[in-house]
């Protein structure tokens, strides 16, 4: 207790902080200290050796000061050979200790050999052998104690300087490396006070002089009692954890969960300081808490389809289109055509791609899928073999306000692309759809369902007629994490502004998938289908948006409901509490990839669908939203509006 109080007084006085921030000794300073200790070591060895061992003391011998100068002279040479002075004392390692041992031992052996030669040649003994041997042991002990003492002193100071208490999750190499880096850093802002065990152990133990906490039901209570509110998880450990089971418990108790970059990024850091080498310590990402199975695809099939081919991506500068393009470029296509109507976004994206893939041919085409003539111009000139159609309007509330625009882009735009793909002999046409197309409750979902119907019926019609046509494939998936306008970037902005975080309904749930996962499965699906299929992806377990908001607030280091409030705003127009990937009349069939399923959906006659789609496009061009939506409900009978002005059409 007295020791702890004394440490607290020193900390309050600023002495500990001052010592812990002292600069490193120059090399010559380390060398001088080492030589001083060696001189002391010789003096101790001489007093003991000459007083206890008298054998050979009466022989012709150098005076004491001559013996000391000889030993120190040889010792300097040995220090130089092994560079014992080049390390920083407070960061001494086993290698540094080994260098000191070799330097002192080499000095002793050299002097013993020189003394033996001197007796034979000149009859003069340089030193007592016993003194030299004792010098090796005594000097090494002093030099070793110096390094261990300084290292221990600074580590002790680091443990007691101000900083947020933190536990390292895991007791293996990665966790120990993080702990060492933090303990050797003066300005990390964190103070390592212990570890959380990796597995079950029967008894508690210490590691690096720090307590190892058992990962049991009492862990949270012990952390709260000791004022520990931060846990660091190494990126290596993250791969072996179940986020929902192992990390959510910390967030639920307002304990901040942090992580660091991978070790390779430490090594690539230009900052040579300990904190610079460890990289930026930051909160884990919300994606890490959404338990997602690892995605595996057959890259050989994708490579065979895309290698040396002309590939076109619509909506190329969007969230899905841009990631899809990057993954496509990894398979070595002959040309990638980026079709996009947003000029600035396309320009910036192409600049990035040219820097990342300097040897790939990338063609940027400004154009709008609504412009049938422009679509035909690009496809007829470029003659793509594969088209990934990602261009779409996707924001539900906006499309409720602008149903005609939803038809222009999602329906007419898809029709234009599909028709030109048939006309100019495209091999494969992949349409990106959405889970909102199932039992749609909003304009956006209904427009995507109509586009699905058109593409599927077009393929079936051409097949019946025996005509060559692209493999028309449709992929459905839910919300993608971090996409433009999605809930996660929106919540981040609200949290950064101090709140409140707005959630439409306490019970609303959604399926989530990361952008790379979604695009990865799109590429795989494009190799599986023969044509006319609708593929749905395994989206995992649905996520409650309220829980998502709470976890994001906790990850930012705040307490939900205290530091940042959560406000319920009510369902938006067209929004429903949950999304479906299939309607009640649909079933699924497995594919070669367990994460991709083939939907058995109701099929429609192309003549009927085409006639209704043409009429729908004509109505949308007349700016008659109610008539447009009314016809959409006729084409898609399961389309029932919710929280929308168009509910009256359902009555």
N, C-alpha and C positions, 0 to 999 in steps of 0.2 A: 504493500500500500504506500509506504514512504517513497519507494522508488518511483511509482507511478505519479505521485504528487510532485516529486522533484522534476520529473520529465515534463509535467504539465507547466510547472513554473518556468522551466527553460524554454518551452514552446511559446508561452505568453511573452517572454522577454525578447523573443526573436532570435536568440542565439542559435537554436537548432536550425531555423530557416536559413540563417546566414551561413552556417557551416555546410549545410546540404547544398548550397548554391555556389560554394567556392569553386574556383577554376582549377584546371588540372595542373599538376607540377610539370615544369619543363623536363626534358630528358636529362639535362645536366643536373637538375635538382635531385631527380631520382638516383642518378649515379653517385652524387656526393653523399646522400643519405646511406646508400648501400655500402660505400667505402667506409663511412664512419662506423657503421655496425660491424663491418669486417675488422676494423681496427680494434673495436671493443672485444670482438670475438677472439682476436689474437691475444689481447691482453689477458682475458680470462683463461684462455688455453695455456698461455705461458706461465701464469701464476700457478695454475694447478699442475701442469706438466713438469715444470722445473722443480717444484716443491715435493712432488710425490715420486716422480720417476727420475732417478739420478744416473741411470745407465747412459754412458756416453757424454755426461755433462762436463767431464774433465778434458775432453778432446779440444783441439784447436777449433774455435767456432766464431762465427760472426757475432758482433755485439747485438743487444736486443733491438736497438733502433734499426740496425741493418737488416735484421731478420724481418721486422715489420715492413720496412720499405720494400724488401724483396717480395714478400707475400702480396702486399697491396699492388705492387707493380704488375706481377703476374695476374693478379685478380682482375685488374683493369682490362688487360688483354682478353681474359676469358669472358668478362662481361661484354666486351665489344663483339667477340665471336658469336655469343649466343643472344645478343641484343636484349638482355634482361631489363634494360632501362627504357625500352621503347613502349611498354605497356602502361596503361593507366592503373594506378594502384587500387583505386576503389572498385575497378572492374576486373581484378585479377582472377585468373582461371587456373585450372589444373595444368594447362600448357605453360602458363607463366611460372608456376611453381616448379615444374619439371626443368625449365630453362635455368632457374636459379640453382637447382640441385646439380645440374650438369656443369654449370659454370664454377661452382665452389669445388666440386669433386675434381674437375679438370685442373683447377689451380693447385689443389693438394697433391695430385699425382705428379704434375709438372715439377713442383718444388722438391718432392721426394726423389725424383729421377735426377734433377739438377744437383741435389745434395750428394747423392751417391757418386755421381760423376766427379764432383768437386773433390771428394775424399780420395778417389783413385788418382786423379790428375795432379792435384795440388796439396793434398793432405789436409784440406780445410773443410770442416763440416759446416754447412749453411744453417741448418736448424735441427733441433731434436725431432726425430721421427714422431715421437708421441705427441709433441706439441702440434705438429702439422696435422696429424690425424684428428686430434681433438678440435683443432681449428675448423676442419671441415664440418664436423657435427655442430659445434657451437655457432659458427657463422651462418650455416644453413638454417638453424633453429631461429636465430634472430631475424634473418631476412624473411623467413616464412611467417613468423609472428607479426612482423611489420605489415605484410600484405594482408594477412587474415584479419589483423586488428583494424586496419584502415577500412577494409571492405565491410567488416561487421559494424564498425562505427557508422559508416555512411548508410548502410542498410537499416540500421536501427534508427538513425535520424529520419530516413525516408519514411519509415513506418509511423513515425510520430509527428511528421509535419502535417499541416492542415490539408484536407482533401476528403472527398467523399469515400466512405468505406465501401469496398467492393469485394465480392467473392468471385473466384475463378471456378467456372463449372468444368470439372474434370481434373484428374490428377495425373494425366499422361503427358507426353512430351509437348504437345501443343499448348496445354494449359500452363505448364511450368515455364515455357518460353515467354508467354505473355506476362506471367507474374514477374519473371526476372527483368524484363524490359521495363515494366511499370515501376519496379522497385529501384531501378537505376536511373529513372527519369525524375527531374526536379519539378517539371511543370505539366504533368499529365492531368492533374486535377483529381486523380483517384489514388486511394491508399488501399493496397491489397492487405486484407486481414485474414484471409483463409481460402480454403478450397472446398468445393462440394464434390464428394466422392463420385467415382465413375460407376461403381457397381456396389453390390451388397458386401459389407465387411462386418465382422463380428465385434470389432472394437475400434475406438477412435485412435488416431495417431496423428503425428505432426509431419509436415512437409515444408522444407525450407524454413524451419522454425515457426511455421504458421499452423494453425489448427485446421484439421480436415473435418468438415461437418458431414454427418450422416444424412443421406438423402431420404428422409422418412417423413412421417406426418407431422413431426415436431419441428422440422427445419424452419418453416415460416415463422413460427412463434419465437424461435431462438434468434432469427435474424431481426425481427422487430424489437426484441428485448435488447439486443446489442446495437441497435441503431444502424443496421446494414440495409440499405435500400437500393443497391445496385448489384447486378450479376453480369459477368462477362463470359460469353460463350465463344470459344474459338470456332473459326469456319470449318475446321476438321470435325469438331464435335457436333456441329450443326447437322452434318450429313448423317450421323447415327442416331439423332434424336427424333422422337415423335413430337412435333411442335405442340399439338393439342394436349397431349398427356404431360409432357415434360416442361414446357415453357409457359403455357397459359396460366398455370397455378401462380407463377410469379406476378404476372400482369394483373390477375384477379385480386392480388393483395397489394397492388400499387408499388411493386418492385420493378425498377427499370432494368430491362434486359438489353445488353449491349453486345456488340461483336466487333471483330477487327478484320482487315483484309487478309487474304491468303499470304502465306510465308513468301511466295515468289514476289509479291508486291512489296514486301518489306525489303527484299534484296535489291529491287529495282529502284527503291527510293533514293533520291539525290541527297536527302538530308541524312547526315551521318550520325546525328544524335540518337540516343535510344528511343525517344518518342518518335522521331522521324522514321526510324527503321521499323517501328511497330505499325506505323500508318495511323490513319484516322480512326479513333474509337467512336462508333456511332451506334444508334439504336438498330436493332434488327428490323428488317422490312416486314410490312404487313403480309407480304407474299409468303414469308417463312412460317406464318401462323396458320395459313390456309393449307391444310394437309392435302397435298397434291401428289398422286402417284407419278413416279418417274416415267417419262415418255420414251419409248423405243420405236423406231421406224426402220423399214427395210430401205436403207440408203441405196442399195444396188438397183432396186426398181426405180426409185426416183432419179438416180443418175442415168439410167438407160432412157428415161423419158425426156430428160432435160439436156443432157450432154450434147453440145454442138447444135442445139436447136434455137430457133427464133422464138422468144417467149415475150408475151405482152401482159402487162399488169395494169388494170384500170384502177383509178383511185390510188395511184402509186405513192403519193406523198402522205397518205393517211396512216393511221396507226397500224392497221393490218397490212395495207399495201406495202408500206416501207419495210416492215419486218419480213414479209413474204419475199420482197425483192432481194433483200440481203441473203436470205436462205437460198433462193434460186441461184444467185451468183456463186454460191459455194459449190455448185454442181457443174460449173464450166459451160454455160450456154454460149451459143455463137453470138447472139445479140439479145439484149433485154430492152424492150420498148416500154417506156414509162408514160402512160397516158393519164393526164391530170389536168383539171381546169383551174386549180389554185396556183397561179404563176409563181409567187414568192416562195411558197412551200416547195414547189417542184425544183426551183432554181437552187435553193439551199440543199435539198436532198441530193441532187445530182452532183453538186460540189463535194459533198461528203463522200459519195460513192466513188467519184473519180480519184479521191485521195486514198480510199480504202482498197479499191480494185483498179489500179492503174492500167492493167493489161486487158481488162474486160471492155467490150464495146457496149456502151450504154447510150441509148437515144432517147432524149426527152421530147415528148410531143404534147404541146398545149392543145387541149380539146375537151369537149363536154360530151358525155355519153348521150345527152339529150339531142345532140346535133347529129342526125342520121347521116348527112352528107360528109361531115368531118370524120365520123366513125368509118364510113366506107373508104374515104380517101386514105386514111392511115392503114387500114387492114389490107387494102388492095395494093398499096405501095410496099409495105413491109412484109406482107405474107407470113404472119406468125404461125407457128405450128401448134402452140399452146397458148391459151388465153386464161388468165386468172382475173375474174370479174369481181373486184372488191369495191368499186365505186357505188356509193349508196348514201341516202339520207338516213340517219339512224336515231336521231333524238326524238323520243316519243312526244313530249309536250309540244315541241315546235311543229311536228307533223300534224298534230291535232289542230293547230292553228292554220296550217297550210297544206291541206290534203291534196290540192291540185299539184303542188310541187313534189309531194311524195310520189304521186303517179308519174309525173314527168321523169323523175330520176330513177326510181326503183322499178317501175313497170316499163315505161317507154324506153328508158335507157337500157334495161336488160334485153328488151325486144330488139332494139337496134343492134346491140352487140351480138346476140344470138343469130339474128338473120344474116348479118355480114359474115359471121363465122361459117355458116352453111354455104353462103354464096362463094366464098373464097377458100374453101377447102381446109379449114382449120382442123387439126387432128383431135384436139381435146379442149373442151370449154368447161371451166370450173367456176361455178357461181357460189359466192359467199352469202349464205342466208343467216337466219337467226332463230333462236328458240321462241321469239315473240310471234313467229309465223304460225305457231301451234295454238289453236283456239284463240285467235287474236282478239284483243280487247281494245286495240288502238289502230290508228291509220297506218302507222309505220309497219306493224306486224302484218296487217292485211295486205299492204302493198307488196311486201316480200313474199307472202304466200301466193299472190297472183303471179308474181314473177316466177316462182317455183313451178306453178301449174303450166305456165306458158312454155318454159324450157323443157319440162318433162313431156308434155303432150307433143311438142314439136319433134322431139327425138322419136317418140313412138310412132308418129305419123310417117316420118321419113323411113323408119325401119320397115313399116308395113308396105310401103311403096317400093322397097328395095333400093332406095337411093343412098349414095354415100353421104355420110354426115359426120360431124364431130361426135366424140363421146361426151355427151352433156352430163355433167355431174354436179350435184348440189350438196353443199356441206352446211350443216346447222350446228351452231354452238351458242352458248350464253354470253354473259358479260366477260370482257377481257380486262384484266387488271392493268390500270395505268393508261388505258387508251384515252384519246382526246375526248374530254368532256365526261369521262366516267366518274364514278362516285369517289374513288380514292384520291385523285388529284384535287377534286372539289373539297373533300374533307381536309386535306393537307392545307389548302389555302385558308380555310376557316379556322383551323387550329393555329396556324401561324399568325392570324389576325387576333387571336385571343378568344375566339368563339363568338357566338354559340355555334355548335355544329347542328345542322338541320337534317332531321330524318323524317321522311314522309309519314311513316306509320311504325309503331313499336313491333308489329308482327311481320313486317315485310321481309321476304327472303329472296335471295338470288343465287344462281349458279355462277361460279367464277372460274376463269382459266387465264393463265398468263399469255401474253401476246406470242412469245416464242413457241409455247405449247400448241396454241391454236394453229399457228402457221405450219408447224411441224406436221400436225395431223392433216391439215389441208393438202400438203404435198403428198402424204401417204395415201390419202383418200383418192387423189387424182390418178393413182396407179392401180387402184383396186377395182374400180367400176368398169363395166363394159359399155355403159351408157344408160341414161334415164334414171339412175339411182339417186336417192337422197340419203346421205350419210349423216348420222348424228354421232357426237363425241361423248365419251364418258366424262362428265363434268364433275365427278366426285360428289361430295355431300353439299347440299345447299347451305348457304351462309346467311345468318340473320344479320341484316344491315345494322341493327342497333348494337349487336355484339361487335361488329366490324368497327363502328364508330368509337365504341368504348376502348377497344384495343388500340386503335390509332392514337387516341388521346393518351393512353398509358405509355405507348411507345415513344411519344413525344416528351414524356417525363411529367405529365400532369395527372391529376386525379379527376375522373369524370364526375360531373355533378358538383364539384367543389371549385377546382381551378377553371374548368371549362364546362359550360352547361350544354346539355343536349335538348333541343327544342323539336317537337313534333309539329309538322306543318300540314299534314293531311295528304292523302294521295293526290298526285297530279293527274291532269286529264289523260285518260287512256291507260293509266297505270293500274296493274293488278298486284295482289299481295305475293303471288308466286308465279314462276314461269314453268312451262311444261316443254318437254322436248318432243313429245308425241301426243296426238289427240286420242280420244277414247277408242276410235275405230282403227287405230294404227298399231302395228306390232313391229318388233325388230327381229332381224336375223344377224347372227354373228359373222364377222369377217376374219381375215387372217390376222388382223391386229385387234387385240382384246379391248383397246380403247376406242375402236371405231365400230359402229353398228350400222347395218343397212335397214332403213325404214321401209316397211311395207305400207304404202300410202294409197289412197284412192286415186285411180287414174281417170283422166278426162280426155274427151275427144278434142283433137286439135282444132277442127273446124269451129266447134262451139266456143272454145276458149279464145281462139284468134279473133272471132267476131266480137265477143264480149270485150276483149282487151282493146280492140280498135275503137269500139264505142266509148269505152272508159277514157281512152286518151283524148278522143274528140271532145267529150264532156269537160275534161280537165282543162282543155285549151279554151273553153268558153267561160272559164272562171265561175263555174256554178258548183260550189263546194258541196251543198246538200245533195244535189243530183249525183255528183261524183261519188260521194260516200254511200248513197243509197244503192247505186249500181255495184259498188264494191261488196256490199252486204249480200247482194243477189249472187254475185260470182262466188263468194266465200260465205255459205250459209251459217257457218259456226262463228262468224265475226259478230260479236255482241259488244257494243261500246260500254265503257265504264267511266264514270266520273267525267262525262263529256257531254257537250251540247248535242251530240249526235245520238244520244240515248233515246231521244224521242222517235227516231226512225225505227227502233226496235219494237216500239209499241204498236 
